[in-house]
Amino acid sequence: MADIGIPILLIDDDRFMRAILSQTLQDAGYLVSQATNGKEALELCRTNYFPIILTDWVMPEMDGIAFCRAFREKTAECYTYLILLTSQEGKDKLIEGLEAGADEYLLKPVNEAELMVRLKTARRILDLESSLQKSLEEIKQLSIRDPLTGMFNRGYLDQHLPNEIRRADRYVRDFSLIMMDLDHFKKINDTWGHQAGDAVLQHCTRIIAGTIRREVDWVARYGGEEFVLILPETDQTGCQVVAERLRNLVATTSCLYRGESLSITASFGTVSRSASDTPNAVSADTMLHQADQCLYQAKASGRNRVVGSSM
């Protein structure tokens, strides 16, 4: 985190003290917002993120201790470093402040050099917190993504497909699912090797990603060369259009691999639920099974085609 431009919230009912500290912080490059008590500060925090907050202890309406407790109770995506400013000395007061959620404790009147050192510590802690959150997010993505294609994996599908179906039923929305399988994929591996097969899979996932709606539809790698596409708020006609478009793109767009042009086709089984029908309890397994049956029919009928059904 850079030294310049870091937002800080300064909470103090003493106008003179606020003016002095605010100028000191601004001179050091911080972006300073002000509040006169804890209640006012909480309102500011509802719509703004402050990585660092300096709060006085004794204030009207809501003091610093009450503010720290209330602030720590609310859910936050990013961590905030709380520094409590007080003229009250003693180990008991220090413990009370830390137990309320403060990270640091400074005695008033605040020494400027000491304040800068504490703020430097705050930035270091915030940098570590940011790095930790980034690492956790990367680990999470690795746990739900297929490493080869970048699509969601089977575990993510098993966990989230039932939720999508329940959401469609609850809000009376159309819902569709496509099962896609690459034709004669084993022949690609046997002829050109598994690296060529990986290149074909990545090629096909790029086609899929360019066809579906971002942040609405999603895709999971179901098996070796099988994919399941989830299409919320999509009726049977719309689902067939998407599947046919994908079928055509896969069949007409060759995958370039080491100077060679590899051609492949895919078969599709689709299943849709209409919002106009009386909703019956349908499980994710039931929809996947029906889509798989349609996919089997597409394969048996000569491949490179779409077979659809409704529930």
C-alpha positions as CSV (number, residue, x, y, z in Angstrom):
1,M,0.0,0.0,0.0
2,A,1.5,3.4,-1.0
3,D,2.1,6.2,1.4
4,I,0.2,8.7,-0.7
5,G,-3.6,8.9,-1.0
6,I,-4.6,6.4,1.7
7,P,-8.0,7.3,3.2
8,I,-8.1,7.9,6.9
9,L,-11.2,8.6,9.1
10,L,-10.5,10.9,12.0
11,I,-13.1,10.8,14.8
12,D,-13.0,13.5,17.5
13,D,-15.5,15.9,19.0
14,D,-12.8,18.5,19.7
15,R,-12.7,20.8,16.7
16,F,-9.3,22.1,17.5
17,M,-7.8,18.6,17.9
18,R,-9.4,17.5,14.7
19,A,-7.9,20.5,12.8
20,I,-4.4,19.8,14.1
21,L,-4.4,16.1,13.4
22,S,-6.1,16.5,10.1
23,Q,-3.4,18.9,8.9
24,T,-0.7,16.6,10.1
25,L,-2.2,13.7,8.3
26,Q,-2.8,15.7,5.1
27,D,0.8,16.9,5.1
28,A,1.9,13.2,5.3
29,G,-0.2,12.5,2.1
30,Y,-3.3,10.9,3.6
31,L,-6.9,11.6,2.5
32,V,-8.6,12.6,5.6
33,S,-12.4,12.4,6.4
34,Q,-13.8,13.6,9.7
35,A,-16.5,12.7,12.1
36,T,-17.4,14.2,15.5
37,N,-18.5,11.0,17.2
38,G,-18.8,7.3,16.8
39,K,-22.4,7.4,15.5
40,E,-21.6,9.8,12.7
41,A,-18.5,7.7,11.9
42,L,-20.5,4.5,11.5
43,E,-22.8,6.3,9.0
44,L,-19.7,7.3,7.0
45,C,-18.4,3.7,7.1
46,R,-21.6,2.4,5.6
47,T,-20.8,4.0,2.2
48,N,-17.0,4.4,2.4
49,Y,-14.0,2.2,3.1
50,F,-11.3,3.6,5.4
51,P,-8.2,1.4,5.7
52,I,-7.2,3.3,8.9
53,I,-9.4,4.9,11.5
54,L,-8.2,7.1,14.4
55,T,-10.8,7.6,17.0
56,D,-10.9,9.6,20.3
57,W,-12.1,7.7,23.4
58,V,-14.3,10.2,25.1
59,M,-17.1,11.6,22.8
60,P,-20.8,12.4,23.0
61,E,-23.5,10.0,21.7
62,M,-21.1,7.2,21.0
63,D,-17.6,7.1,22.4
64,G,-14.5,5.5,21.0
65,I,-14.9,2.2,22.8
66,A,-18.6,1.8,21.7
67,F,-17.6,2.7,18.2
68,C,-14.8,0.1,18.1
69,R,-17.2,-2.6,19.3
70,A,-20.0,-1.6,16.8
71,F,-17.5,-1.4,13.9
72,R,-16.0,-4.8,14.5
73,E,-19.4,-6.4,14.7
74,K,-20.2,-5.4,11.1
75,T,-19.1,-7.7,8.3
76,A,-16.3,-6.2,6.2
77,E,-14.6,-7.5,3.1
78,C,-11.4,-5.6,3.8
79,Y,-9.6,-5.1,7.1
80,T,-9.5,-1.7,8.9
81,Y,-6.8,-0.8,11.3
82,L,-8.3,1.0,14.4
83,I,-6.1,3.4,16.5
84,L,-7.6,4.6,19.7
85,L,-6.6,8.1,20.9
86,T,-7.0,8.8,24.6
87,S,-5.6,10.8,27.6
88,Q,-6.4,7.9,29.9
89,E,-3.4,6.0,31.0
90,G,-3.0,2.6,32.7
91,K,-2.9,-1.0,31.7
92,D,-6.6,-1.6,32.4
93,K,-7.6,1.1,30.0
94,L,-5.2,-0.3,27.4
95,I,-6.7,-3.7,27.8
96,E,-10.3,-2.3,27.6
97,G,-9.4,-0.6,24.3
98,L,-7.8,-3.6,22.7
99,E,-10.7,-5.9,23.8
100,A,-13.1,-3.5,22.2
101,G,-11.4,-4.1,18.8
102,A,-8.7,-1.4,18.6
103,D,-5.4,-2.4,17.1
104,E,-3.3,0.3,18.6
105,Y,-3.4,2.9,21.4
106,L,-2.0,6.4,21.4
107,L,-1.9,8.8,24.3
108,K,-3.0,12.4,23.8
109,P,-1.6,14.9,23.1
110,V,-0.4,12.9,20.1
111,N,3.3,13.1,19.3
112,E,3.6,13.5,15.5
113,A,6.7,11.3,15.2
114,E,5.0,8.5,17.2
115,L,1.8,8.8,15.1
116,M,3.8,8.4,11.8
117,V,5.5,5.3,13.2
118,R,2.2,3.8,14.2
119,L,0.7,4.6,10.8
120,K,3.6,2.9,9.1
121,T,2.9,-0.2,11.2
122,A,-0.8,0.1,10.2
123,R,0.2,0.1,6.5
124,R,2.4,-2.9,6.9
125,I,-0.4,-4.9,8.6
126,L,-2.8,-3.8,5.9
127,D,-0.4,-4.9,3.2
128,L,0.0,-8.3,4.9
129,E,-3.8,-8.6,5.2
130,S,-4.2,-7.7,1.5
131,S,-1.6,-10.3,0.5
132,L,-3.3,-13.0,2.6
133,Q,-6.7,-12.2,1.1
134,K,-5.3,-12.5,-2.4
135,S,-3.7,-15.8,-1.6
136,L,-6.9,-17.2,-0.1
137,E,-8.8,-16.1,-3.2
138,E,-6.3,-17.8,-5.4
139,I,-6.6,-21.0,-3.3
140,K,-10.4,-20.8,-3.5
141,Q,-10.3,-20.4,-7.3
142,L,-8.0,-23.4,-7.6
143,S,-10.5,-25.5,-5.6
144,I,-13.4,-24.7,-7.8
145,R,-11.8,-24.3,-11.3
146,D,-10.6,-26.9,-13.7
147,P,-6.8,-26.2,-14.1
148,L,-6.7,-27.0,-17.8
149,T,-9.7,-25.1,-19.2
150,G,-10.3,-22.5,-16.4
151,M,-14.0,-23.5,-16.3
152,F,-15.7,-24.5,-13.1
153,N,-15.1,-28.1,-12.0
154,R,-17.4,-31.0,-11.3
155,G,-17.4,-30.2,-7.5
156,Y,-18.6,-26.7,-8.2
157,L,-21.4,-28.0,-10.5
158,D,-22.6,-30.5,-7.9
159,Q,-22.8,-27.8,-5.3
160,H,-24.3,-24.9,-7.3
161,L,-26.6,-26.5,-9.8
162,P,-29.2,-27.4,-7.2
163,N,-29.2,-23.8,-6.0
164,E,-29.8,-22.5,-9.6
165,I,-32.8,-24.9,-10.0
166,R,-34.3,-23.8,-6.7
167,R,-33.8,-20.1,-7.6
168,A,-35.6,-20.6,-10.9
169,D,-38.5,-22.3,-9.2
170,R,-38.7,-19.7,-6.5
171,Y,-38.9,-16.8,-8.9
172,V,-40.8,-18.7,-11.6
173,R,-38.1,-18.3,-14.2
174,D,-37.2,-20.4,-17.3
175,F,-34.1,-22.5,-16.8
176,S,-32.0,-24.6,-19.3
177,L,-29.0,-26.9,-19.2
178,I,-26.8,-28.1,-22.0
179,M,-24.5,-31.1,-22.0
180,M,-21.8,-31.0,-24.6
181,D,-19.4,-33.7,-25.6
182,L,-16.6,-33.5,-28.2
183,D,-17.0,-36.2,-30.9
184,H,-14.2,-38.7,-31.5
185,F,-12.0,-37.0,-29.0
186,K,-10.0,-40.1,-28.3
187,K,-8.9,-40.1,-32.0
188,I,-7.3,-36.7,-31.4
189,N,-5.3,-38.0,-28.4
190,D,-4.3,-41.2,-30.2
191,T,-3.3,-39.4,-33.4
192,W,-1.7,-36.2,-32.2
193,G,-1.0,-36.9,-28.5
194,H,-2.6,-35.7,-25.2
195,Q,-1.1,-32.2,-25.6
196,A,-3.0,-31.8,-28.8
197,G,-6.1,-33.0,-26.9
198,D,-5.5,-30.4,-24.2
199,A,-5.1,-27.7,-26.9
200,V,-8.5,-28.7,-28.5
201,L,-10.2,-28.6,-25.1
202,Q,-8.8,-25.1,-24.5
203,H,-9.9,-24.1,-28.0
204,C,-13.4,-25.3,-27.4
205,T,-13.7,-23.6,-24.0
206,R,-12.7,-20.3,-25.6
207,I,-15.6,-20.8,-28.1
208,I,-18.0,-21.5,-25.2
209,A,-16.8,-18.5,-23.2
210,G,-17.4,-16.2,-26.3
211,T,-20.9,-17.5,-26.8
212,I,-22.6,-17.5,-23.4
213,R,-23.7,-14.4,-21.4
214,R,-21.1,-13.1,-19.0
215,E,-22.1,-13.1,-15.3
216,V,-25.3,-14.9,-16.1
217,D,-24.5,-18.3,-17.7
218,W,-21.7,-20.5,-16.5
219,V,-19.9,-23.6,-17.5
220,A,-18.4,-26.6,-15.8
221,R,-16.1,-29.3,-17.1
222,Y,-18.2,-32.4,-16.4
223,G,-15.7,-35.1,-17.5
224,G,-12.8,-35.6,-19.8
225,E,-14.3,-33.9,-22.9
226,E,-17.7,-33.2,-21.5
227,F,-19.0,-29.8,-20.5
228,V,-22.3,-28.7,-18.8
229,L,-23.6,-25.2,-19.6
230,I,-26.0,-23.6,-17.1
231,L,-28.4,-21.1,-18.7
232,P,-30.6,-19.3,-16.2
233,E,-33.7,-17.5,-17.5
234,T,-33.5,-19.3,-20.8
235,D,-36.4,-21.1,-22.4
236,Q,-36.2,-24.1,-24.7
237,T,-36.1,-22.1,-27.9
238,G,-33.3,-19.9,-26.5
239,C,-31.4,-23.0,-25.3
240,Q,-31.6,-24.6,-28.7
241,V,-30.3,-21.4,-30.4
242,V,-27.3,-21.4,-28.0
243,A,-26.5,-25.1,-28.5
244,E,-26.8,-24.8,-32.3
245,R,-24.6,-21.8,-32.4
246,L,-22.0,-23.6,-30.4
247,R,-22.3,-26.7,-32.5
248,N,-21.7,-24.7,-35.7
249,L,-18.8,-22.7,-34.2
250,V,-17.0,-25.9,-33.0
251,A,-17.5,-27.6,-36.4
252,T,-16.3,-24.6,-38.5
253,T,-13.5,-23.3,-36.4
254,S,-10.3,-25.4,-36.5
255,C,-7.8,-25.6,-33.7
256,L,-4.3,-24.7,-34.7
257,Y,-1.7,-26.9,-33.0
258,R,2.0,-26.8,-33.9
259,G,1.2,-25.6,-37.4
260,E,-1.5,-28.2,-38.0
261,S,-5.3,-27.4,-38.3
262,L,-7.2,-29.8,-36.1
263,S,-11.0,-30.1,-36.9
264,I,-13.5,-31.5,-34.4
265,T,-17.2,-31.6,-33.9
266,A,-19.4,-31.8,-30.8
267,S,-22.8,-33.3,-29.9
268,F,-25.3,-31.6,-27.5
269,G,-28.1,-32.7,-25.3
270,T,-30.3,-30.0,-23.8
271,V,-33.1,-29.9,-21.2
272,S,-35.3,-26.9,-20.3
273,R,-37.8,-26.1,-17.7
274,S,-40.5,-23.5,-18.5
275,A,-41.7,-21.0,-16.0
276,S,-45.2,-21.3,-17.3
277,D,-45.4,-24.9,-16.3
278,T,-46.6,-25.9,-12.8
279,P,-43.2,-26.4,-11.0
280,N,-42.6,-29.9,-9.7
281,A,-39.7,-30.9,-7.5
282,V,-36.9,-31.7,-10.0
283,S,-33.4,-32.5,-8.8
284,A,-30.1,-31.6,-10.4
285,D,-29.4,-35.3,-11.0
286,T,-32.7,-35.6,-12.9
287,M,-31.9,-32.7,-15.2
288,L,-28.4,-34.0,-15.8
289,H,-29.7,-37.5,-16.5
290,Q,-32.2,-36.2,-19.0
291,A,-29.6,-34.0,-20.8
292,D,-27.3,-37.0,-20.9
293,Q,-30.0,-39.1,-22.5
294,C,-30.5,-36.4,-25.2
295,L,-26.7,-36.3,-25.7
296,Y,-26.7,-40.1,-26.2
297,Q,-29.4,-39.7,-28.8
298,A,-27.4,-37.1,-30.6
299,K,-24.4,-39.4,-30.6
300,A,-26.4,-42.4,-31.8
301,S,-28.0,-40.3,-34.6
302,G,-24.6,-39.5,-36.2
303,R,-23.0,-36.9,-33.9
304,N,-22.5,-33.2,-34.6
305,R,-26.1,-32.4,-33.7
306,V,-28.4,-31.1,-31.0
307,V,-31.1,-33.1,-29.4
308,G,-33.3,-31.3,-26.9
309,S,-36.1,-32.0,-24.4
310,S,-38.3,-30.2,-21.8
311,M,-39.4,-31.0,-18.3
